[in-house]
Amino acid sequence: MILVKGFFRSTKNKIYLLIFAIIFIVILMLLNFSKFFNYLLNDLYIENSNVLLIASNDYKKKLEKYKSIEEVSNVVLFERGENSKIISQQGYVLSKDGVVVDSYQNQEGTPLYWDDIIPAGFGNIFATKDEKNEIVGNDLLINMTDGLIYKEDIINSLIGEEISLKYNNQEYIFKISGVTKSISPGITISSSLFEELINKNINYGYIIKESKFEEAVKIEKDLKKGYKDDIIRVSNYECYSEETYKKIESYENTVSLIKVFVIFIIIIFLIIFFVCVSNLISDELKNLKYEILFGFSAFRVCFQLIFEEFLLIINSFILSILFSIIITYFINLHTEFSLNYLYIENIVSVFFMFILCAFFTSVLKLKNDDNYGYE
């Protein structure tokens, strides 16, 4: 204990304590900013994407097993009608393997295309339920995505117009009653008609709301890989306005820049850390030579040295965490950032990275020192 107290009284060791603390603060703050922008990206992705699924069997119970899924909504799957004067097709229909299986020639002069209400790559119109019970009879709302905003005035001018859709080979004539904001294209129908039709679906349609974008991508891959025979089509549908797309691009560039900078800083700091630890060991070995002279084993001396070194790192790390919290507080107070105070995974990973670096540096340094009989 006396030696440990003496260790921290040393001016050089106080300087090492300060250097290590600064290293840890810079790395922790950079990782904090990286996490912050990643969360912003995730929020933008989630706010503007859904996983869309059409399957030949009921998948709702299987989907609800995924803990990251916030909501699974059933949809009624309509097909294009043949007697709509205000809408026509422009584009292609793809199979689940991405192969073009059908094409439709556009009729000039129609204000809407089927692509405006059918998700890209799908062949069905996704009809969601009116949860507010505001739609009556055969009225419908056009689900307007950010990609369809430029047609908002056109769609509003079509209120009262009729649109023909097919369901189980039966034609339904709907009247457009308005628009509603939506992530994915489609329509919203009355709750009574929805309940009437949902159990008559030949295939099952779902809109899946995820809490994490990477989990949405994972679910899409899992479904494609694990249930090939049942899945007709699954896709992580994304639709962004120009403003949102610019934000995403800006955040992605920022995250990439921070990652490069973090890697560069870590490499530089590891070199500095290596040099500091080597010098620290050399200085302490000079102080501990008297213990060797008094008959203490080289192993005991080396163990004490490594213990003191780790104690210095732990104290530096605790100091860096406290200062990181203070810095984060003032950043949140005086800027528009909303940084998290502590990311446990960042703290643990950085701590063990430098502990391992210190351990291997110590072992290498002591093995190369023949003055104290360490083998």
C-alpha positions as CSV (number, residue, x, y, z in Angstrom):
1,M,0.0,0.0,0.0
2,I,2.9,2.3,0.8
3,L,4.5,1.6,-2.5
4,V,1.2,2.3,-4.3
5,K,0.8,5.7,-2.5
6,G,4.4,6.5,-3.4
7,F,3.6,5.5,-7.0
8,F,0.9,8.1,-7.3
9,R,3.0,10.8,-5.5
10,S,5.5,10.7,-8.4
11,T,5.1,13.7,-10.7
12,K,5.9,11.5,-13.8
13,N,3.1,9.1,-12.9
14,K,0.7,12.0,-12.5
15,I,1.6,13.1,-16.0
16,Y,1.0,9.6,-17.2
17,L,-2.4,9.7,-15.4
18,L,-3.3,12.9,-17.3
19,I,-2.1,11.6,-20.7
20,F,-4.0,8.4,-20.4
21,A,-7.1,10.2,-19.2
22,I,-7.0,12.6,-22.2
23,I,-6.5,9.6,-24.6
24,F,-9.6,7.9,-23.1
25,I,-11.7,11.1,-23.1
26,V,-11.0,11.8,-26.8
27,I,-11.8,8.2,-27.9
28,L,-14.9,8.0,-25.7
29,M,-16.3,11.3,-27.0
30,L,-15.6,10.4,-30.6
31,L,-17.4,7.1,-30.2
32,N,-20.2,8.9,-28.4
33,F,-20.7,11.2,-31.5
34,S,-20.6,8.2,-33.8
35,K,-23.3,6.5,-31.8
36,F,-25.4,9.7,-31.8
37,F,-25.3,10.0,-35.6
38,N,-26.0,6.3,-36.0
39,Y,-29.1,6.7,-33.9
40,L,-30.2,9.7,-36.0
41,L,-29.7,7.5,-39.1
42,N,-31.6,4.7,-37.6
43,D,-34.5,7.0,-36.8
44,L,-34.6,8.4,-40.3
45,Y,-34.5,4.9,-41.8
46,I,-37.2,3.6,-39.5
47,E,-39.4,6.6,-40.0
48,N,-39.3,6.1,-43.8
49,S,-39.2,2.3,-44.2
50,N,-41.4,-0.7,-43.7
51,V,-40.9,-4.4,-44.3
52,L,-43.6,-5.6,-46.7
53,L,-44.4,-9.2,-46.9
54,I,-46.7,-11.4,-49.0
55,A,-46.8,-15.1,-48.1
56,S,-48.9,-18.1,-48.9
57,N,-49.3,-19.0,-45.2
58,D,-50.1,-17.0,-42.1
59,Y,-46.9,-15.6,-40.7
60,K,-48.1,-13.2,-38.0
61,K,-47.2,-15.5,-35.0
62,K,-43.7,-16.1,-36.5
63,L,-43.1,-12.4,-37.0
64,E,-44.2,-11.5,-33.5
65,K,-41.4,-13.7,-32.1
66,Y,-38.9,-11.0,-33.3
67,K,-38.4,-8.8,-30.2
68,S,-37.3,-5.8,-32.3
69,I,-40.6,-5.7,-34.3
70,E,-42.9,-2.9,-33.0
71,E,-46.0,-3.8,-35.0
72,V,-47.3,-6.3,-37.5
73,S,-50.3,-5.1,-39.5
74,N,-52.4,-7.3,-41.8
75,V,-53.4,-5.9,-45.2
76,V,-56.0,-6.8,-47.8
77,L,-54.3,-7.6,-51.1
78,F,-56.1,-6.1,-54.1
79,E,-55.2,-6.4,-57.8
80,R,-55.5,-3.8,-60.5
81,G,-59.0,-3.2,-61.9
82,E,-59.7,-2.9,-65.6
83,N,-62.2,-0.1,-65.6
84,S,-60.3,2.8,-64.1
85,K,-60.0,5.9,-66.2
86,I,-57.8,7.9,-63.9
87,I,-55.1,5.3,-63.3
88,S,-52.8,3.2,-65.6
89,Q,-49.7,1.2,-65.4
90,Q,-46.2,2.4,-66.1
91,G,-43.4,-0.1,-65.4
92,Y,-42.9,-3.8,-64.6
93,V,-44.0,-6.5,-62.2
94,L,-41.1,-8.5,-60.8
95,S,-41.1,-12.0,-59.4
96,K,-39.6,-12.7,-55.9
97,D,-36.3,-13.5,-57.7
98,G,-36.3,-10.1,-59.3
99,V,-37.3,-11.4,-62.8
100,V,-39.7,-9.3,-64.9
101,V,-42.9,-11.4,-65.2
102,D,-45.3,-8.8,-66.6
103,S,-45.3,-5.3,-68.1
104,Y,-48.0,-2.8,-68.6
105,Q,-48.2,0.0,-71.2
106,N,-49.0,3.4,-69.9
107,Q,-52.1,5.1,-71.1
108,E,-51.3,8.8,-71.7
109,G,-53.2,11.4,-69.9
110,T,-54.0,9.5,-66.7
111,P,-53.2,11.5,-63.6
112,L,-52.2,8.4,-61.6
113,Y,-50.1,5.3,-62.3
114,W,-50.5,2.0,-60.5
115,D,-46.9,2.4,-59.4
116,D,-48.1,5.4,-57.3
117,I,-50.1,3.0,-55.1
118,I,-48.2,-0.3,-55.5
119,P,-44.9,-0.8,-53.8
120,A,-42.0,-1.3,-56.2
121,G,-41.5,-5.0,-57.1
122,F,-44.9,-6.0,-55.9
123,G,-48.0,-6.9,-57.9
124,N,-50.7,-6.1,-55.3
125,I,-52.2,-3.0,-53.8
126,F,-51.7,-3.1,-50.0
127,A,-55.0,-2.0,-48.4
128,T,-54.8,-1.0,-44.7
129,K,-57.6,-0.7,-42.2
130,D,-59.1,2.6,-41.2
131,E,-58.4,2.5,-37.5
132,K,-60.2,5.8,-36.8
133,N,-63.5,4.5,-38.4
134,E,-63.7,7.7,-40.5
135,I,-64.1,5.9,-43.9
136,V,-67.6,4.6,-44.8
137,G,-68.8,2.3,-47.5
138,N,-66.6,1.9,-50.6
139,D,-64.6,5.1,-50.0
140,L,-60.8,4.9,-49.8
141,L,-57.9,7.1,-49.0
142,I,-54.7,7.1,-51.1
143,N,-51.7,6.4,-48.9
144,M,-49.3,9.2,-49.9
145,T,-45.6,8.5,-49.4
146,D,-42.9,11.2,-49.4
147,G,-42.1,10.1,-53.0
148,L,-45.7,11.0,-54.0
149,I,-45.8,14.5,-52.4
150,Y,-45.3,16.1,-55.8
151,K,-48.7,14.7,-56.8
152,E,-50.6,15.8,-53.7
153,D,-52.5,18.5,-55.6
154,I,-53.3,16.1,-58.4
155,I,-54.6,13.4,-55.9
156,N,-56.7,16.0,-54.0
157,S,-58.2,17.1,-57.3
158,L,-59.4,13.4,-57.8
159,I,-61.5,13.4,-54.7
160,G,-64.9,11.9,-55.7
161,E,-63.4,10.0,-58.7
162,E,-63.8,6.3,-58.9
163,I,-61.1,3.6,-59.1
164,S,-61.6,-0.1,-60.0
165,L,-59.8,-2.8,-58.0
166,K,-60.1,-6.6,-58.1
167,Y,-60.3,-9.0,-55.1
168,N,-60.5,-12.7,-55.6
169,N,-61.5,-12.0,-59.2
170,Q,-64.4,-9.8,-58.1
171,E,-64.4,-6.2,-59.1
172,Y,-64.9,-3.4,-56.5
173,I,-65.5,0.2,-57.4
174,F,-64.1,2.6,-54.9
175,K,-64.5,6.4,-54.6
176,I,-61.4,8.4,-53.6
177,S,-62.3,10.5,-50.5
178,G,-58.8,11.9,-49.7
179,V,-55.2,11.2,-48.9
180,T,-53.3,10.0,-45.8
181,K,-49.6,10.2,-45.0
182,S,-47.9,6.8,-45.2
183,I,-44.5,5.2,-45.4
184,S,-45.4,2.7,-48.1
185,P,-47.8,3.2,-51.0
186,G,-51.2,1.7,-51.0
187,I,-54.8,2.6,-49.9
188,T,-56.8,2.7,-46.7
189,I,-60.3,1.3,-46.7
190,S,-63.2,1.3,-44.2
191,S,-62.8,-1.0,-41.2
192,S,-66.1,-2.8,-42.0
193,L,-65.0,-3.7,-45.5
194,F,-61.5,-4.6,-44.3
195,E,-62.9,-7.1,-41.7
196,E,-65.2,-8.5,-44.4
197,L,-62.3,-9.2,-46.8
198,I,-59.3,-10.0,-44.7
199,N,-60.3,-13.6,-44.0
200,K,-61.0,-14.2,-47.6
201,N,-57.4,-13.5,-48.7
202,I,-55.8,-16.2,-50.9
203,N,-52.4,-14.9,-49.8
204,Y,-51.4,-13.1,-46.6
205,G,-50.1,-9.6,-46.7
206,Y,-48.3,-7.7,-43.8
207,I,-46.7,-4.4,-43.1
208,I,-44.0,-4.8,-40.5
209,K,-42.8,-1.9,-38.4
210,E,-39.3,-2.3,-37.0
211,S,-37.5,-0.5,-34.2
212,K,-34.0,-0.9,-35.7
213,F,-33.2,-0.6,-39.4
214,E,-30.5,-3.3,-39.2
215,E,-33.1,-5.7,-37.7
216,A,-35.4,-5.0,-40.6
217,V,-32.7,-5.9,-43.1
218,K,-32.0,-9.1,-41.0
219,I,-35.7,-10.1,-41.0
220,E,-35.9,-9.7,-44.7
221,K,-32.9,-12.0,-45.2
222,D,-34.2,-14.5,-42.7
223,L,-37.6,-14.7,-44.4
224,K,-36.0,-15.1,-47.8
225,K,-33.6,-17.7,-46.6
226,G,-35.7,-19.8,-44.2
227,Y,-39.1,-19.8,-45.8
228,K,-38.4,-19.9,-49.5
229,D,-41.5,-22.0,-50.4
230,D,-44.0,-19.8,-48.5
231,I,-42.7,-16.4,-49.2
232,I,-44.1,-14.8,-52.4
233,R,-42.4,-11.5,-52.0
234,V,-40.7,-9.7,-49.1
235,S,-38.9,-6.3,-49.3
236,N,-37.6,-3.6,-46.9
237,Y,-39.4,-0.8,-48.6
238,E,-37.8,2.7,-48.2
239,C,-39.2,6.0,-49.5
240,Y,-37.5,9.3,-48.7
241,S,-38.3,12.9,-49.5
242,E,-35.4,15.0,-51.1
243,E,-34.9,16.7,-47.7
244,T,-34.7,13.4,-45.8
245,Y,-32.4,11.9,-48.4
246,K,-30.0,14.8,-48.0
247,K,-30.0,14.4,-44.2
248,I,-29.3,10.7,-44.5
249,E,-26.4,11.4,-47.0
250,S,-25.0,14.0,-44.6
251,Y,-25.3,11.7,-41.5
252,E,-23.7,8.8,-43.4
253,N,-20.8,10.9,-44.5
254,T,-20.4,12.2,-40.9
255,V,-20.4,8.7,-39.5
256,S,-17.9,7.5,-42.1
257,L,-15.6,10.4,-41.3
258,I,-15.8,9.8,-37.6
259,K,-15.1,6.1,-38.1
260,V,-12.0,6.9,-40.1
261,F,-10.9,9.5,-37.6
262,V,-11.5,7.1,-34.6
263,I,-9.4,4.4,-36.3
264,F,-6.6,7.0,-36.9
265,I,-6.8,8.4,-33.4
266,I,-6.8,4.9,-31.8
267,I,-3.7,3.9,-33.8
268,I,-1.9,7.1,-32.8
269,F,-3.0,6.8,-29.2
270,L,-2.0,3.2,-29.0
271,I,1.5,4.2,-30.1
272,I,1.6,7.0,-27.6
273,F,0.2,4.6,-25.0
274,F,2.8,1.9,-25.8
275,V,5.7,4.5,-25.4
276,C,4.2,5.8,-22.2
277,V,3.8,2.3,-20.7
278,S,7.3,1.3,-21.8
279,N,8.8,4.5,-20.1
280,L,6.6,3.9,-17.1
281,I,8.0,0.4,-16.7
282,S,11.5,1.5,-17.1
283,D,11.1,4.2,-14.5
284,E,9.5,1.9,-12.0
285,L,12.0,-0.8,-12.5
286,K,14.7,1.6,-11.4
287,N,12.7,2.3,-8.2
288,L,12.0,-1.3,-7.5
289,K,15.7,-2.5,-7.8
290,Y,16.0,-2.1,-4.1
291,E,13.4,-4.8,-3.5
292,I,15.5,-7.1,-5.6
293,L,18.5,-6.3,-3.5
294,F,16.5,-7.1,-0.3
295,G,15.7,-10.6,-1.6
296,F,12.2,-10.2,-3.1
297,S,11.6,-12.5,-6.1
298,A,11.6,-11.1,-9.6
299,F,8.1,-12.5,-10.1
300,R,6.8,-10.5,-7.0
301,V,8.4,-7.3,-8.3
302,C,7.0,-7.8,-11.8
303,F,3.5,-8.6,-10.4
304,Q,3.6,-5.4,-8.3
305,L,4.7,-3.4,-11.3
306,I,1.9,-4.7,-13.5
307,F,-0.6,-4.2,-10.7
308,E,0.5,-0.5,-10.3
309,E,0.3,0.0,-14.0
310,F,-3.2,-1.4,-14.2
311,L,-4.2,0.7,-11.2
312,L,-3.0,3.8,-13.1
313,I,-5.0,2.8,-16.2
314,I,-8.2,2.1,-14.1
315,N,-7.9,5.5,-12.3
316,S,-7.3,7.2,-15.7
317,F,-10.3,5.5,-17.1
318,I,-12.5,6.5,-14.1
319,L,-11.3,10.1,-14.5
320,S,-12.0,10.1,-18.2
321,I,-15.5,8.8,-17.7
322,L,-16.3,11.5,-15.2
323,F,-14.9,14.2,-17.5
324,S,-16.7,12.7,-20.5
325,I,-20.0,13.0,-18.6
326,I,-19.3,16.6,-17.7
327,I,-18.3,17.4,-21.3
328,T,-21.4,15.7,-22.7
329,Y,-23.5,17.7,-20.3
330,F,-22.2,21.0,-21.5
331,I,-22.4,19.9,-25.2
332,N,-26.1,19.0,-24.7
333,L,-26.7,22.2,-22.7
334,H,-25.2,24.6,-25.2
335,T,-25.8,22.9,-28.6
336,E,-28.6,21.0,-30.4
337,F,-26.9,17.7,-29.8
338,S,-28.5,15.1,-27.5
339,L,-25.6,12.8,-26.7
340,N,-26.0,9.9,-24.4
341,Y,-23.9,10.2,-21.2
342,L,-22.7,6.6,-21.1
343,Y,-22.5,3.8,-23.7
344,I,-21.4,0.7,-21.7
345,E,-20.3,-1.1,-24.8
346,N,-18.0,1.7,-25.8
347,I,-16.5,1.9,-22.3
348,V,-16.0,-1.8,-22.0
349,S,-14.4,-2.2,-25.5
350,V,-12.0,0.7,-25.1
351,F,-11.1,-0.3,-21.5
352,F,-10.2,-3.9,-22.5
353,M,-8.4,-2.8,-25.6
354,F,-6.0,-0.6,-23.6
355,I,-5.7,-3.2,-20.8
356,L,-4.6,-5.8,-23.3
357,C,-2.2,-3.3,-24.9
358,A,-0.7,-2.5,-21.5
359,F,-0.4,-6.2,-20.5
360,F,1.4,-7.2,-23.7
361,T,3.6,-4.2,-23.6
362,S,4.5,-5.0,-20.0
363,V,5.3,-8.7,-20.8
364,L,7.4,-7.7,-23.8
365,K,9.3,-5.1,-21.9
366,L,10.0,-7.3,-18.9
367,K,11.0,-10.3,-21.0
368,N,13.6,-8.1,-22.8
369,D,14.9,-6.8,-19.5
370,D,17.7,-9.1,-18.1
371,N,18.6,-7.0,-15.1
372,Y,15.9,-8.5,-12.9
373,G,15.9,-12.2,-13.9
374,Y,12.5,-12.3,-15.4
375,E,12.1,-15.3,-17.7
